[in-house]
Amino acid sequence: MNTVDISQLRDDTSTVISAAQQSDVFVTEGGRVVAVLSKPRTPVDFEEYWKERERKLSGITMDPSWDSAVAISEDRDGR
């Protein structure tokens, strides 16, 4: 993670953009983070995300008698 002041971003944009290809760059103004530059996510990143998500959720099963309409109704009724 890198941090640059907004004036550094303005003065040396290409270097900051290059740095963002390696790790997130936090842009600050007056000591507050106002933006984050990061490299674009590739289709591979998303593919890995979904594979990992499926792996983590694979052991979770839902009770066959569970009904989302009933659950929502009960939630609205405050039960």
Stockholm file with secondary structure:
# STOCKHOLM 1.0

chainA/1-79         MNTVDISQLRDDTSTVISAAQQSDVFVTEGGRVVAVLSKPRTPVDFEEYWKERERKLSGITMDPSWDSAVAISEDRDGR
#=GR chainA/1-79 SS CEEEEHHHHHHTHHHHHHHHTTSCEEEEETTEEEEEECCCCCHHHHHHHHHHHHHHHTTCCCCTTCCHHHHHHHHHHTC
#=GC SS_cons        CEEEEHHHHHHTHHHHHHHHTTSCEEEEETTEEEEEECCCCCHHHHHHHHHHHHHHHTTCCCCTTCCHHHHHHHHHHTC
//
